[in-house]
Amino acid sequence: MRLIQLSDTHVSARHRMFEANIEATATWLRENAPELIIHTGDMAMDGAGDASDLDAAAAWHARLGAQLRAVPGNHDVGDTLAIKPEQVVNDARLEAWRSRLGPDYWVEDRGGWRLIGLNAMLLGTGHAEEARQFAWLAEVIATPAPIAVFLHKPLFIDHADEGPRGYWTVTPGPRRQLLNLFSTARVLLIASGHLHIHRDVMFGDTRHVWGPSASFVCGESQEPELGGSRRLGLAEHVFSADSVTSRFIRPEDLTDHTIEPHQQTLYPRAKVTA
């Protein structure tokens, strides 16, 4: 089984400064026809603030010519009160996503693997859906099959027991809940987006892949010590019976534009915009 992880396309109904990059990505995907595309969030530029961006994202992704599964990012459905008080995850934003792009957390069995998509933006919110997702995860993770997990925010940067990293990762409390559940199963891949950085590292028996962005990279607005490679592209995951290999793919005609020249136009209320 082979799938492509696509992330952080930031499609917009109004803002087109990164359109050439996402169109070059779309061309590559149509020409190379993966079995499945999994999008790890921030499909839209500001879907949490303007549902027309979710409409544009849904229309753009429908043209890729492959089956698509997706999980939402902070720019799709919002974030916690502490991180993004002007765009907190709520029922209206969740319904806007679900009505256009399908479930925000899901499970699919394919090629002898269990693929699990999580809504990372629920974690730490206290929203009723956060508890429901944890209860659901406890059920679907109970399988002897190898598991690949897809979510928007990475669990951590350097190690599983690190303290809070603010905007950049899942907070320590929900992270520990997830890792406790993952420890009961054969979770061999955790793939995320959000950082606009590509990284592929092993922690124990689990491969952690940060999927690169398809739209822009971050410059001085992002912490320099996050590591990884700040370049646009895709991640390919190839699954065998009991292992997964991953590689970075760079479609032709991508330009590594940074967000900073457009930051205040796109996200005037935000401090950081990955």
Residue pairs with C-beta under 8 A, 6 or more apart in sequence:
1 35
1 36
1 110
1 111
1 112
1 113
1 238
1 239
2 34
2 35
2 236
2 237
2 238
2 239
3 34
3 35
3 36
3 37
3 38
3 236
3 237
3 239
4 29
4 32
4 34
4 36
4 37
4 38
4 66
4 234
4 235
4 236
4 237
4 249
5 37
5 38
5 39
5 40
5 150
5 191
5 193
5 209
5 211
5 234
5 235
5 236
5 237
6 25
6 29
6 37
6 38
6 39
6 40
6 211
6 214
6 234
7 39
7 40
7 41
7 42
7 193
7 194
7 211
7 212
7 213
7 214
7 235
8 40
8 41
8 42
8 73
8 193
8 194
8 196
8 211
8 212
8 213
8 214
8 215
8 274
9 22
9 25
9 39
9 42
9 43
9 57
9 60
9 61
9 213
9 214
9 215
10 18
10 22
10 42
10 43
10 44
10 45
10 75
10 213
10 215
10 216
11 22
11 43
11 44
11 45
11 53
11 56
11 57
11 60
11 61
12 44
12 45
12 46
12 53
12 56
13 50
13 52
13 53
13 55
13 56
14 50
14 52
14 53
15 45
15 262
15 265
15 266
17 257
17 262
18 215
18 216
18 257
20 253
20 255
21 214
21 215
21 216
21 232
21 254
21 255
21 257
22 60
22 214
22 215
24 251
24 252
24 253
24 254
25 214
25 232
25 234
25 251
25 254
26 60
26 63
26 64
27 251
28 234
28 249
28 251
28 252
29 37
29 64
29 65
29 66
29 234
30 63
30 64
30 65
33 65
33 66
34 66
34 236
35 66
35 67
36 66
36 67
36 68
36 69
36 110
37 61
37 64
37 66
37 67
37 68
37 69
38 68
38 69
38 70
38 71
38 115
38 117
38 150
38 191
39 61
39 68
39 69
39 70
39 71
40 70
40 71
40 73
40 150
40 151
40 152
40 191
40 192
40 193
40 194
40 211
41 70
41 71
41 72
41 73
41 74
41 76
41 120
41 121
41 151
41 152
41 193
41 194
42 73
42 74
42 75
42 76
42 152
42 193
42 194
43 54
43 57
43 58
43 61
43 70
43 72
43 73
43 76
43 101
44 53
44 54
44 56
44 57
44 75
44 76
45 53
45 75
45 266
46 53
46 75
46 266
46 267
47 53
47 54
47 57
47 72
47 75
47 76
47 77
47 93
47 96
47 97
48 74
48 75
48 76
48 77
48 78
48 87
48 93
49 87
51 96
51 100
54 76
54 96
54 97
54 100
54 101
55 100
57 76
57 100
57 101
58 100
58 101
61 68
61 70
61 101
62 68
69 102
69 106
69 108
69 115
69 117
69 150
70 101
70 102
70 117
71 104
71 105
71 106
71 117
71 118
71 119
71 120
71 150
71 151
71 152
72 97
72 101
72 104
72 119
72 121
72 152
73 120
73 121
73 152
73 153
73 193
73 194
74 83
74 84
74 87
74 121
74 152
74 153
74 194
76 97
76 101
76 121
77 89
77 93
77 94
77 96
77 97
77 104
77 119
77 121
78 84
78 87
78 88
78 89
78 90
78 93
78 121
79 87
79 88
79 89
79 121
80 88
80 89
80 124
80 125
80 171
81 88
81 125
82 124
83 166
83 167
84 270
86 269
87 93
88 125
89 121
89 122
89 125
89 127
90 127
94 104
94 129
97 104
98 104
103 117
104 119
104 122
105 116
105 117
105 118
105 119
105 122
105 133
105 136
105 137
106 116
106 117
107 114
107 115
107 116
107 117
107 140
108 114
108 115
108 117
109 115
109 145
111 239
112 145
112 146
112 239
112 241
113 145
113 146
113 147
113 148
113 239
114 140
114 141
114 143
114 145
114 146
114 147
114 148
115 147
115 148
115 150
116 137
116 140
116 141
116 147
116 148
116 149
116 150
117 149
117 150
117 151
118 133
118 137
118 149
118 150
118 151
118 178
119 129
119 133
119 151
119 152
120 151
120 152
120 153
120 170
120 192
120 194
121 152
121 153
122 129
122 130
122 133
123 130
123 153
123 170
123 171
123 174
123 175
123 178
124 130
124 170
124 171
124 173
124 174
130 174
134 177
134 181
137 178
137 181
138 181
141 147
141 181
141 182
141 184
141 185
141 187
142 184
142 185
143 185
144 186
145 186
146 186
146 188
146 239
146 242
146 243
146 244
147 182
147 185
147 186
147 187
147 188
147 189
148 187
148 188
148 189
148 190
148 191
148 237
148 239
148 244
149 182
149 187
149 189
149 190
149 191
150 191
150 192
151 170
151 190
151 191
151 192
152 192
152 193
152 194
153 168
153 169
153 170
153 192
153 194
154 168
154 169
154 170
154 190
154 192
154 194
154 195
154 208
154 210
155 169
155 170
155 175
155 178
155 179
155 190
155 192
155 208
156 162
156 165
156 169
156 170
156 175
157 165
157 168
157 169
157 226
157 227
159 203
160 175
160 179
160 203
162 172
163 172
164 171
164 172
167 271
167 272
167 274
168 194
168 195
168 223
168 226
168 274
169 175
170 178
182 190
182 206
187 206
188 205
188 206
188 207
188 242
188 243
188 244
189 206
189 207
189 209
189 237
189 244
189 246
190 206
190 207
190 208
190 209
191 208
191 209
191 211
191 235
191 237
191 246
192 208
192 209
192 210
192 211
193 210
193 211
193 213
194 210
194 274
195 210
195 218
195 222
195 226
195 228
195 274
196 212
196 213
196 216
196 217
196 218
196 222
196 230
196 259
196 274
197 210
197 212
197 217
197 218
197 226
197 227
197 228
197 229
197 230
198 209
198 210
198 211
198 212
198 228
198 229
198 231
198 233
198 235
198 248
199 208
199 209
199 210
199 227
199 228
199 229
200 207
200 208
200 209
200 210
200 235
200 246
200 247
200 248
201 207
201 208
202 208
207 244
207 246
209 235
209 237
209 246
210 228
211 234
211 235
212 229
212 231
212 232
212 233
212 234
212 235
212 248
213 232
214 232
214 233
214 234
215 232
215 257
216 232
216 256
216 257
216 258
216 259
217 230
217 231
217 232
217 256
217 257
217 258
217 259
218 230
218 258
218 259
218 260
218 272
218 273
218 274
219 258
219 259
219 260
220 260
221 259
221 260
221 263
221 271
221 272
221 273
221 274
222 272
222 274
229 248
230 256
231 250
231 256
232 250
232 254
232 255
232 256
233 248
233 249
233 250
233 251
233 254
234 248
234 249
234 250
234 251
235 246
235 247
235 248
235 249
236 246
236 247
236 248
236 249
237 244
237 245
237 246
238 244
238 245
238 246
259 266
259 273
259 274
263 270
263 273
266 273
267 273
